[in-house]
Amino acid sequence: MLEVDSLTAGYGNTQVLHSISLRVEAGQSVCLIGANGAGKTTLLRCLAGLLRPSKGHIRVEGKDVALASASARLDHGVTLVPEGRRVFTPMSVRENLEMGAFRRLWPRRDRAVAADMDMVFELFPRLRERQSQIAGLLSGGEQQMLAIGRALMSRPRLLLLDEPSMGLAPKVVQEIFATIRRLNKEGMSILLAEQNANMALRSADWGYVIAEGEIVRQAESDALTRDPAVRAAYLGL
């Protein structure tokens, strides 16, 4: 599904990512764990087309999209749920979801959009209850549900999630990760960047550890959970 090869990127003269390589197979759930500032968000921004890498390749289903725009990445089935949720706060819940499907609504309306909105409401019943409410008045957990729902409205085949647990109460974190696991079980490929390493590793098949812009470890999630260095640095054990 996704193959990243020797990816280098940064901002101005500051290089953040140093020859990153990773894979996400079709239907696989992969997590990327690391400390704040390790390069997780920069990598996801590159994968989503929001930041152009200086070197390397990003292949989606075999096609190199490293220089493709963010909107073109949507056509390849790649959608990002950004760090901090970034919902459209002056707009209603329903309008936010429609914005997630904008490429399917204009210039010609895709009749399946309504069915997909019902699917989002089934995943997150609170959004159905609040569909007319202004997004800026939602709780942090509800905004995260909305951000995921908005991404799903683009019908992604690869869902990128950047720190979905950030700033949320433990009970809400459990709900969000249960939804992520459900989406993966239903066949969606997942790449999750997360500081909450315990939750991330429990929700993924494979994990990568990133430090100072480099992949320093990779293994099946269970193996990383047992790795003494990972346990000491990221699991608080």
GIJOHU-V185753 format. One record per residue. N is the residue number from 1. RES is the residue in one letter. PHI is phi in radians with two decimals (* if undefined). Layout:
# GIJOHU-V185753
n	res	phi
N	RES	PHI
N	RES	PHI
This chain:
# GIJOHU-V185753
n	res	phi
1	M	*
2	L	-2.28
3	E	-2.33
4	V	-1.91
5	D	-2.26
6	S	0.93
7	L	-1.41
8	T	-2.17
9	A	-2.79
10	G	-3.08
11	Y	-2.22
12	G	1.08
13	N	-1.55
14	T	-1.70
15	Q	-1.51
16	V	-1.85
17	L	-1.80
18	H	-2.16
19	S	0.92
20	I	-1.38
21	S	-2.33
22	L	-2.80
23	R	-2.41
24	V	-2.29
25	E	-1.35
26	A	-1.02
27	G	1.39
28	Q	-1.62
29	S	-1.94
30	V	-2.17
31	C	-2.01
32	L	-2.14
33	I	-1.98
34	G	2.97
35	A	-1.22
36	N	-1.04
37	G	1.53
38	A	-1.32
39	G	2.07
40	K	-1.09
41	T	-1.14
42	T	-1.04
43	L	-1.10
44	L	-1.14
45	R	-1.11
46	C	-1.12
47	L	-1.15
48	A	-1.49
49	G	1.51
50	L	-1.55
51	L	-2.46
52	R	-1.54
53	P	-1.25
54	S	-1.50
55	K	-2.62
56	G	1.76
57	H	-2.23
58	I	-2.22
59	R	-1.94
60	V	-2.02
61	E	0.89
62	G	1.53
63	K	-1.76
64	D	-1.32
65	V	-2.06
66	A	-1.00
67	L	-1.81
68	A	-1.33
69	S	-1.27
70	A	-1.07
71	S	-1.16
72	A	-1.17
73	R	-1.08
74	L	-1.04
75	D	-1.13
76	H	-1.56
77	G	1.49
78	V	-1.88
79	T	-2.34
80	L	-1.88
81	V	-1.71
82	P	-1.32
83	E	-1.05
84	G	1.41
85	R	1.32
86	R	0.94
87	V	-1.27
88	F	-1.45
89	T	-1.11
90	P	-1.38
91	M	-1.73
92	S	-1.32
93	V	-1.01
94	R	-1.10
95	E	-1.13
96	N	-1.06
97	L	-1.13
98	E	-1.11
99	M	-1.11
100	G	-1.13
101	A	-1.85
102	F	-1.03
103	R	-1.27
104	R	-1.74
105	L	-1.77
106	W	-2.21
107	P	-1.43
108	R	-2.17
109	R	-1.32
110	D	-1.43
111	R	-1.15
112	A	-1.37
113	V	-1.05
114	A	-1.08
115	A	-1.15
116	D	-1.20
117	M	-1.15
118	D	-1.09
119	M	-1.09
120	V	-1.12
121	F	-1.15
122	E	-1.24
123	L	-1.18
124	F	-2.24
125	P	-0.99
126	R	-1.12
127	L	-1.22
128	R	-1.09
129	E	-1.11
130	R	-1.96
131	Q	-1.10
132	S	-1.67
133	Q	-1.41
134	I	-1.16
135	A	-1.08
136	G	-1.15
137	L	-1.69
138	L	-1.31
139	S	-1.22
140	G	-1.04
141	G	-1.12
142	E	-1.16
143	Q	-1.13
144	Q	-1.17
145	M	-1.04
146	L	-1.15
147	A	-1.09
148	I	-1.20
149	G	-1.05
150	R	-1.05
151	A	-1.11
152	L	-1.15
153	M	-1.17
154	S	-1.55
155	R	0.98
156	P	-1.24
157	R	-1.76
158	L	-2.23
159	L	-1.82
160	L	-1.74
161	L	-2.20
162	D	-1.90
163	E	0.91
164	P	-1.15
165	S	-1.59
166	M	-1.02
167	G	1.29
168	L	-1.85
169	A	-1.17
170	P	-0.93
171	K	-1.12
172	V	-1.20
173	V	-1.01
174	Q	-1.05
175	E	-1.13
176	I	-1.10
177	F	-1.23
178	A	-1.10
179	T	-1.17
180	I	-1.05
181	R	-1.12
182	R	-1.11
183	L	-1.04
184	N	-1.15
185	K	-1.08
186	E	-1.47
187	G	1.94
188	M	-1.39
189	S	-1.35
190	I	-2.25
191	L	-2.19
192	L	-2.03
193	A	-1.78
194	E	-2.74
195	Q	-1.37
196	N	-1.35
197	A	-1.11
198	N	-1.02
199	M	-1.14
200	A	-1.10
201	L	-1.18
202	R	-1.24
203	S	-1.80
204	A	-2.14
205	D	-1.46
206	W	-2.41
207	G	-2.34
208	Y	-2.11
209	V	-1.89
210	I	-1.97
211	A	-2.50
212	E	0.90
213	G	1.36
214	E	-2.27
215	I	-1.36
216	V	-1.87
217	R	-2.67
218	Q	-2.70
219	A	-3.07
220	E	-1.02
221	S	-1.00
222	D	-1.07
223	A	-1.16
224	L	-1.14
225	T	-1.10
226	R	-1.56
227	D	-1.19
228	P	-1.01
229	A	-1.18
230	V	-1.18
231	R	-1.07
232	A	-1.27
233	A	-1.49
234	Y	-2.17
235	L	-1.87
236	G	1.18
237	L	-2.09
